[in-house]
Amino acid sequence: MKVMFSQKYDLFSLDRDFQLQNLHRNKLLTIVSISFVSNSKPLPSGKILFLQLSLKQVGKDKLRRFAEVETFSNVLQLDAGKPFKGNWNTMFFDNANPVVLELACGKGEYTVSLAQLFPEKNFIGIDYKGNRIWRGAKTALEEGVKNVGFLRIQIETILDYFAPGEIDEIWITFPDPQPQLSREKKRLTSPRFLDKYREILKPGSFVNLKTDNDDLHAYTAEKIAEHGLDLHVKTEDLYHSAYADEVLSIKTYYEKKYLKDNKNINYLKFSFPNEG
């Protein structure tokens, strides 16, 4: 078994025996006391105990968040969201305002920030990881942001939850780039997903993609051209462009990390042409 700790003690990664990566120091009980690297020697029993305790604590945190999410009034999970199809604004938000989606919303920072900036619109963050949604949903409840909700589903099933022409805009912020060619269909800007967005969006509505991944940015631009979509904005360096307004300057937890490492941020804004 191999265990590696970074020199700064910020994170560690484990081999396939644990199938865990990038657990942060604040989730560990004793990480600062360990600086052990071994490619072949057995891990000392005391350090195995520390590690087991740390992983156990992480598991407890996730279970606690999953349980708490069940009680949140602004979260719907799986089939519970299906009855709202076609009527999200009136049934869920109790208004007639436009509905905007953030796909793969993670911790929901963008969803909540957009809702605060645009109280005249409704925002729904979508992700399958309940322990991530927990953060955004809890923040919205604590801060009294009424025009935001979260839906825990697989994005592949989005047509089961939204009616044709129901959505006014889509945001995709720092999704998994799925770099392997064998996983192209999993990319949130692959043709099979674009077809789903085309169906649920109102005519002329925008799709926004922010990503640190240059390859995903290039891939998406390629698909926009191939499918004859309307490209409105394209930049490989958002914060050194003229486009970094108040909306695009919202930064997620991960984006802040990328910027700290001097990573450029890519942005695309496109729409589907009106069909005669």
C-alpha positions in Angstrom: 0.0 0.0 0.0 1.2 3.5 -0.8 0.3 6.6 1.1 1.6 10.0 0.0 1.4 13.3 1.9 2.3 16.6 0.2 5.1 18.6 1.7 2.7 21.4 2.6 0.4 18.8 4.3 -2.6 20.2 2.4 -3.9 16.9 1.0 -3.1 13.3 0.5 -4.0 10.6 -1.9 -4.5 6.9 -1.4 -4.1 4.0 -3.7 -6.9 1.8 -5.0 -7.3 0.0 -1.6 -9.1 3.1 -0.4 -10.4 4.6 -3.7 -10.2 8.1 -2.2 -8.4 11.2 -3.4 -7.8 14.8 -2.3 -9.1 14.8 1.2 -8.4 18.1 2.7 -6.6 18.7 6.0 -9.5 20.1 7.8 -11.4 16.8 7.4 -8.6 14.9 9.1 -7.9 14.3 12.7 -4.2 14.0 12.8 -2.8 14.7 9.3 -0.4 17.4 10.5 1.5 14.8 12.5 2.2 12.5 9.6 4.8 12.9 6.8 5.3 9.3 5.7 6.0 8.1 2.1 6.4 4.4 1.3 6.2 2.7 -2.0 6.9 -0.8 -0.7 7.1 -0.9 3.1 4.0 -1.6 5.2 2.4 1.4 6.8 3.1 1.5 10.5 0.1 0.4 12.5 -0.2 3.7 14.4 -0.5 5.7 11.2 -3.0 3.2 9.8 -5.1 3.9 12.9 -4.9 7.7 12.3 -5.9 7.2 8.7 -8.8 5.0 9.6 -10.1 7.5 12.1 -9.8 10.3 9.6 -11.7 8.4 6.9 -14.3 7.5 9.5 -14.9 11.1 10.3 -15.3 12.0 6.7 -17.9 9.3 6.3 -19.8 10.6 9.3 -19.8 14.1 7.9 -21.3 12.9 4.6 -24.0 10.9 6.3 -24.9 13.9 8.5 -25.2 16.1 5.4 -27.3 13.6 3.5 -29.6 13.4 6.5 -29.9 17.2 6.8 -30.5 17.7 3.1 -33.6 15.5 3.5 -35.1 18.2 5.8 -34.3 21.2 3.6 -37.4 22.9 2.0 -35.3 24.1 -1.0 -34.1 20.6 -2.1 -35.9 18.0 -4.1 -34.3 14.6 -4.7 -34.8 12.2 -7.6 -38.5 11.4 -8.3 -39.7 14.0 -5.9 -38.9 16.6 -8.6 -40.9 15.0 -11.4 -44.3 16.4 -10.5 -43.0 20.0 -11.0 -42.2 19.4 -14.7 -43.6 22.3 -16.7 -44.5 24.3 -13.6 -41.4 25.0 -11.6 -42.0 28.7 -11.3 -45.6 28.5 -10.1 -45.4 25.2 -8.1 -41.9 25.4 -6.5 -41.2 29.1 -6.3 -44.8 30.4 -6.2 -44.3 33.0 -8.9 -44.3 33.5 -12.6 -40.6 34.4 -13.0 -38.1 32.9 -15.4 -36.2 29.7 -14.4 -32.5 29.4 -14.8 -30.5 26.2 -14.3 -26.9 25.6 -13.1 -25.8 22.1 -14.1 -23.2 20.2 -12.0 -23.6 23.0 -9.5 -21.3 21.3 -6.9 -21.5 23.4 -3.7 -24.0 25.8 -5.3 -22.0 29.0 -4.9 -22.9 30.1 -8.4 -26.5 29.2 -8.0 -26.9 31.2 -4.8 -24.9 34.2 -6.0 -26.9 34.4 -9.2 -30.1 34.3 -7.2 -28.9 37.1 -5.0 -28.0 39.2 -8.0 -31.3 38.6 -9.8 -34.2 38.4 -7.4 -36.6 38.6 -10.3 -35.5 35.2 -11.6 -35.6 31.7 -10.1 -32.5 29.5 -10.0 -32.2 25.7 -9.7 -28.8 24.1 -9.0 -28.6 20.5 -10.2 -26.1 17.9 -9.0 -26.1 14.3 -8.0 -23.9 14.7 -5.0 -26.1 15.4 -2.0 -23.3 16.3 0.3 -22.2 19.0 -2.1 -25.7 20.4 -2.6 -26.0 20.6 1.2 -23.6 23.6 1.3 -25.5 25.8 -1.2 -28.9 24.8 0.1 -27.9 25.5 3.7 -26.4 28.9 2.7 -29.6 29.9 0.9 -31.8 29.0 3.8 -29.6 30.7 6.3 -29.4 33.9 4.2 -33.1 33.9 3.3 -32.6 33.5 -0.4 -36.1 32.5 -1.6 -35.5 32.3 -5.3 -33.1 29.4 -5.3 -33.7 25.6 -5.1 -31.7 22.5 -5.6 -32.5 19.3 -7.5 -30.5 16.1 -6.8 -30.7 14.1 -10.0 -28.5 12.6 -12.8 -28.3 15.3 -15.5 -28.8 12.6 -18.1 -32.4 12.5 -16.9 -33.1 16.2 -17.2 -35.9 15.8 -19.7 -37.9 13.9 -17.1 -38.0 17.0 -14.9 -38.3 20.0 -17.3 -40.8 20.6 -20.1 -40.0 21.8 -23.6 -39.3 25.6 -23.5 -39.5 25.8 -19.7 -36.0 27.1 -19.1 -34.7 30.6 -19.7 -30.9 30.0 -19.4 -28.4 27.4 -18.5 -25.1 27.7 -16.7 -22.4 25.0 -16.6 -19.6 26.0 -14.3 -16.4 24.0 -14.0 -17.9 20.6 -14.8 -15.9 17.4 -14.9 -14.1 17.6 -18.3 -14.3 13.8 -18.8 -11.0 13.9 -20.8 -10.9 10.3 -21.8 -12.2 9.8 -25.4 -14.2 6.8 -24.2 -16.2 9.2 -21.9 -16.9 11.9 -24.5 -20.7 11.2 -24.1 -20.4 12.1 -20.5 -19.2 15.7 -21.3 -21.9 18.1 -20.5 -21.4 19.8 -23.8 -21.5 16.7 -25.9 -24.1 16.4 -28.7 -26.4 14.2 -26.6 -26.6 16.8 -23.8 -26.9 19.7 -26.3 -30.0 18.1 -27.7 -31.5 18.0 -24.2 -30.7 21.6 -23.6 -32.2 22.6 -27.0 -35.5 20.9 -26.0 -35.9 22.5 -22.5 -34.7 26.0 -23.4 -36.9 28.8 -24.6 -36.0 29.9 -28.2 -33.0 32.2 -28.2 -32.0 31.4 -24.6 -28.3 31.2 -23.7 -26.0 28.4 -22.5 -22.9 29.5 -20.5 -19.8 27.4 -20.0 -17.0 28.5 -17.5 -14.1 26.1 -17.3 -10.5 25.9 -16.4 -10.0 23.0 -18.8 -8.7 24.2 -22.2 -9.6 21.0 -23.9 -13.2 21.1 -22.8 -13.4 24.7 -24.0 -12.0 23.8 -27.4 -14.2 20.7 -27.7 -17.3 22.8 -26.9 -16.4 25.5 -29.4 -15.9 22.7 -32.0 -19.3 21.3 -31.3 -20.9 24.7 -31.5 -19.5 25.1 -35.0 -20.3 21.6 -36.1 -24.0 21.9 -35.1 -24.5 25.4 -36.4 -25.2 27.0 -33.0 -24.9 30.7 -32.5 -21.7 31.7 -30.7 -22.0 35.0 -28.8 -18.9 35.1 -26.6 -15.7 33.1 -26.7 -12.6 33.8 -24.6 -9.7 31.7 -23.3 -8.8 34.2 -20.6 -11.9 35.6 -19.0 -10.3 37.9 -16.4 -8.1 39.5 -19.0 -11.0 40.2 -21.3 -13.7 42.7 -21.6 -16.4 40.2 -20.5 -15.6 39.8 -16.7 -18.6 41.6 -15.4 -20.4 41.2 -12.1 -22.0 37.9 -13.1 -19.0 36.3 -14.7 -16.8 37.4 -11.8 -18.7 35.1 -9.4 -16.1 32.6 -8.2 -16.7 29.1 -7.0 -14.5 27.3 -4.4 -12.6 25.5 -7.2 -12.3 28.5 -9.4 -10.5 30.4 -6.6 -8.0 27.5 -6.4 -7.4 27.5 -10.1 -6.8 31.3 -10.1 -4.5 31.0 -7.2 -2.4 28.6 -9.4 -2.5 31.2 -12.2 -4.8 29.1 -14.4 -6.6 30.8 -17.1 -10.5 30.6 -17.1 -12.3 29.9 -20.3 -15.8 31.1 -21.1 -18.3 30.4 -23.9 -21.8 31.8 -24.4 -24.0 30.3 -27.1 -27.6 29.6 -28.1 -29.6 27.4 -30.4 -30.8 29.0 -33.6 -34.6 29.5 -33.9 -36.1 26.8 -36.0 -38.4 28.0 -38.7 
